[in-house]
Amino acid sequence: MANDAGAVFDVVILGGGSGGYACALRAAELGMRVALIEKGKLGGTCLHQGCIPTKALLHAGEVADQTRESAQFGVKSVFEGIDIAAVHKYKDGVVSRLFKGLTGLIASRGITVVEGDGRLVSPTAVEVGGVRYEGRHVVLATGSVPKSLPGLQIDGNRIISSEHALVLDRVPASAVILGGGVIGVEFASAWKSFGVDVTIVEALPHLVPVEDESSSKLLERAFRKRGIKFELGSRFSGVEYTDAGVRVSLENGKQVEAELLLVAVGRGPVSAGLGYEEAGVAMDRGYVLVDEYCQTNVPTISAVGDLIPTLQLAHVGFGEGILVAERLAGLRVAPIDYAGVPRVTYCDPEVASVGLTQAQAVERYGSDKVALIDYNLGGNGKSQILKTAGSVKVVSVKDGPVVGIHMVGARMGELVAEAQLIYNWEALPSEVAQLIHPHPSQSEAIGEAHLALAGKPLHVHD
Ligand SMILES: Cc1cc2nc3c(=O)[nH]c(=O)nc-3n(C[C@H](O)[C@H](O)[C@H](O)COP(=O)(O)OP(=O)(O)OC[C@H]3O[C@@H](n4cnc5c(N)ncnc54)[C@H](O)[C@@H]3O)c2cc1C
């Protein structure tokens, strides 16, 4: 527990996840006196129950698949199975090294870290264990937790959330995953690689339904090939326990039995009982409402991360935290263009995108003003070497800038960094076409797509 209670801080931050700690680091860098209040572990969901541990599981799954499939590359190996305790040891090792680095970084910036459950008690103060921490400004960053459906009780045993799935001490024989969004398909992918018989149930017509429809279809094709089953446009109607696990019923009358049910229907804000409404903060269904500078209707209170109704991504939390710190320090800040934030789903194959989908571009500019190219990875040498399938689809305004890039295939998450620059710098296809990409690399697919869109296709069959 920090000992400088009673001091007035420049900023008191409630919640030490991606949004809160990024704000704390930048504020301290700008010379502000900062208190950071955290009831769990610094790093929050992303480091302990989200981005990092899931990607470690997915990587272990990739190693398993490569071992199973090594003969097609002429490499002899025998896949003997998954040692889940060893997988957890590897995953936990990654998390603990990053956690150590983060706590050291926060300490080195002179930030006062307060351990405990905080509650907003005035527009300028947070109370922790009876001690009041006053700030010129307060930043709310209490994040989110897994949601469920009405009447669906998560028991942590056979009906679990992502938090339980990350520490599961066994590889289940089978699983139903409720929800075909990012978290659902990432677990489906990792578990399939571990040998689990997986069925995804999604109420909307496609997996990863917020992505461009062509990306969803490519992912569905790849998942089908991998033997991952899915029920699309199917609403959950109930679940009952069986001797061996659970029986999940759908509104269309189908039933799926499995050892367990993973509920991945989204995450809701952590705000109940924390004093936000009492302090006069405007809210909507538990989310704190903010303007484009992450300021609430109470001038001394800002909010960032999953607590506000923007994209629930760690790097969005970082960006919002930095924006608030800089605004409080009196720097000129620009609102975030949320369409320009890269989005990656780290399943196999990866789905990555930035900007508008084709449908959104058509809605904004009209179908006669939109041009697009869908470059198949079949023509990309490095993708063939990796034996991955998919495409790079580029959407532009006719005779205008690129407004969306959508990619499916192995390692596409790394390529989205270039796609992000193209979108955010409002590049013309002809300008990107001038850039020479390294050969053989998957980034050539981005180059090829822009060459084609600029009217000078190279490796494209008519
Ligand atoms: C399974 C999974 C996988 C994910 N994968 C990715 C990914 O690959 N990439 C990506 O960008 N995002 C991913 N995310 C999303 C990402 O984790 C979140 O967007 C991000 O963590 C949000 O940051 P935050 O700071 O808003 O909230 P959190 O990280 O949830 O942090 C909030 C913190 O506030 C603390 N807190 C809450 N209430 C109080 C209180 N009263 N007093 C004191 N402390 C309190 C909590 O303990 C917590 O540490 C994933 C999420 C999940 C669940």
The ligand as an SDF file (V2000), in Angstrom:
LIG
                    3D

 53 58  0  0  0  0  0  0  0  0999 V2000
   -9.4780  -13.8510  -23.9420 C   0  0  0  0  0  0  0  0  0  0  0  0
   -9.1550  -12.4450  -24.3910 C   0  0  0  0  0  0  0  0  0  0  0  0
   -8.2660  -12.2360  -25.4140 C   0  0  0  0  0  0  0  0  0  0  0  0
   -7.9510  -10.9430  -25.8250 C   0  0  0  0  0  0  0  0  0  0  0  0
   -7.0550  -10.7710  -26.8380 N   0  0  0  0  0  0  0  0  0  0  0  0
   -6.7410   -9.5250  -27.2450 C   0  0  0  0  0  0  0  0  0  0  0  0
   -5.7720   -9.3180  -28.2650 C   0  0  0  0  0  0  0  0  0  0  0  0
   -5.1930  -10.2540  -28.8060 O   0  0  0  0  0  0  0  0  0  0  0  0
   -5.4900   -8.0370  -28.6340 N   0  0  0  0  0  0  0  0  0  0  0  0
   -6.1190   -6.9730  -28.0620 C   0  0  0  0  0  0  0  0  0  0  0  0
   -5.8260   -5.8400  -28.4400 O   0  0  0  0  0  0  0  0  0  0  0  0
   -7.0280   -7.1290  -27.0710 N   0  0  0  0  0  0  0  0  0  0  0  0
   -7.3600   -8.3770  -26.6640 C   0  0  0  0  0  0  0  0  0  0  0  0
   -8.2500   -8.5370  -25.6370 N   0  0  0  0  0  0  0  0  0  0  0  0
   -8.9100   -7.3430  -25.0770 C   0  0  0  0  0  0  0  0  0  0  0  0
   -8.0090   -6.6210  -24.0580 C   0  0  0  0  0  0  0  0  0  0  0  0
   -7.5730   -7.5340  -23.0840 O   0  0  0  0  0  0  0  0  0  0  0  0
   -8.7890   -5.4720  -23.4310 C   0  0  0  0  0  0  0  0  0  0  0  0
   -9.2980   -4.6400  -24.4560 O   0  0  0  0  0  0  0  0  0  0  0  0
   -7.9180   -4.6380  -22.5150 C   0  0  0  0  0  0  0  0  0  0  0  0
   -7.3710   -5.4280  -21.4880 O   0  0  0  0  0  0  0  0  0  0  0  0
   -8.7380   -3.4970  -21.8970 C   0  0  0  0  0  0  0  0  0  0  0  0
   -7.9350   -2.7380  -21.0520 O   0  0  0  0  0  0  0  0  0  0  0  0
   -8.5860   -1.8930  -19.8620 P   0  0  0  0  0  0  0  0  0  0  0  0
   -7.4550   -1.1970  -19.2000 O   0  0  0  0  0  0  0  0  0  0  0  0
   -9.7180   -1.1090  -20.3410 O   0  0  0  0  0  0  0  0  0  0  0  0
   -9.2220   -2.9640  -18.8880 O   0  0  0  0  0  0  0  0  0  0  0  0
   -8.5900   -4.2290  -18.0380 P   0  0  0  0  0  0  0  0  0  0  0  0
   -7.3900   -4.7160  -18.7600 O   0  0  0  0  0  0  0  0  0  0  0  0
   -9.7330   -5.0950  -17.8050 O   0  0  0  0  0  0  0  0  0  0  0  0
   -8.0750   -3.5130  -16.7440 O   0  0  0  0  0  0  0  0  0  0  0  0
   -8.9190   -2.9980  -15.7700 C   0  0  0  0  0  0  0  0  0  0  0  0
   -8.2190   -3.1290  -14.4440 C   0  0  0  0  0  0  0  0  0  0  0  0
   -8.9750   -2.4320  -13.4600 O   0  0  0  0  0  0  0  0  0  0  0  0
   -8.9200   -3.1610  -12.2540 C   0  0  0  0  0  0  0  0  0  0  0  0
  -10.0810   -2.7730  -11.4610 N   0  0  0  0  0  0  0  0  0  0  0  0
  -11.3920   -2.9280  -11.7740 C   0  0  0  0  0  0  0  0  0  0  0  0
  -12.1550   -2.4180  -10.8050 N   0  0  0  0  0  0  0  0  0  0  0  0
  -11.3190   -1.9340   -9.8540 C   0  0  0  0  0  0  0  0  0  0  0  0
  -11.5120   -1.2950   -8.6230 C   0  0  0  0  0  0  0  0  0  0  0  0
  -12.7250   -1.0380   -8.1340 N   0  0  0  0  0  0  0  0  0  0  0  0
  -10.4210   -0.9280   -7.9070 N   0  0  0  0  0  0  0  0  0  0  0  0
   -9.1730   -1.1870   -8.3680 C   0  0  0  0  0  0  0  0  0  0  0  0
   -8.9410   -1.7810   -9.5310 N   0  0  0  0  0  0  0  0  0  0  0  0
   -9.9970   -2.1480  -10.2670 C   0  0  0  0  0  0  0  0  0  0  0  0
   -8.9530   -4.6190  -12.7080 C   0  0  0  0  0  0  0  0  0  0  0  0
   -8.4160   -5.4630  -11.7110 O   0  0  0  0  0  0  0  0  0  0  0  0
   -8.1050   -4.5710  -13.9660 C   0  0  0  0  0  0  0  0  0  0  0  0
   -6.7570   -4.8750  -13.7110 O   0  0  0  0  0  0  0  0  0  0  0  0
   -8.5590   -9.8320  -25.1890 C   0  0  0  0  0  0  0  0  0  0  0  0
   -9.4490  -10.0350  -24.1200 C   0  0  0  0  0  0  0  0  0  0  0  0
   -9.7380  -11.3210  -23.7220 C   0  0  0  0  0  0  0  0  0  0  0  0
  -10.6820  -11.5130  -22.5730 C   0  0  0  0  0  0  0  0  0  0  0  0
  1  2  1  0
  2  3  1  0
  2 52  2  0
  3  4  2  0
  4  5  1  0
  4 50  1  0
  5  6  2  0
  6  7  1  0
  6 13  1  0
  7  8  2  0
  7  9  1  0
  9 10  1  0
 10 11  2  0
 10 12  1  0
 12 13  2  0
 13 14  1  0
 14 15  1  0
 14 50  1  0
 15 16  1  0
 16 17  1  0
 16 18  1  0
 18 19  1  0
 18 20  1  0
 20 21  1  0
 20 22  1  0
 22 23  1  0
 23 24  1  0
 24 25  2  0
 24 26  1  0
 24 27  1  0
 27 28  1  0
 28 29  2  0
 28 30  1  0
 28 31  1  0
 31 32  1  0
 32 33  1  0
 33 34  1  0
 33 48  1  0
 34 35  1  0
 35 36  1  0
 35 46  1  0
 36 37  1  0
 36 45  1  0
 37 38  2  0
 38 39  1  0
 39 40  1  0
 39 45  2  0
 40 41  1  0
 40 42  2  0
 42 43  1  0
 43 44  2  0
 44 45  1  0
 46 47  1  0
 46 48  1  0
 48 49  1  0
 50 51  2  0
 51 52  1  0
 52 53  1  0
M  END
$$$$
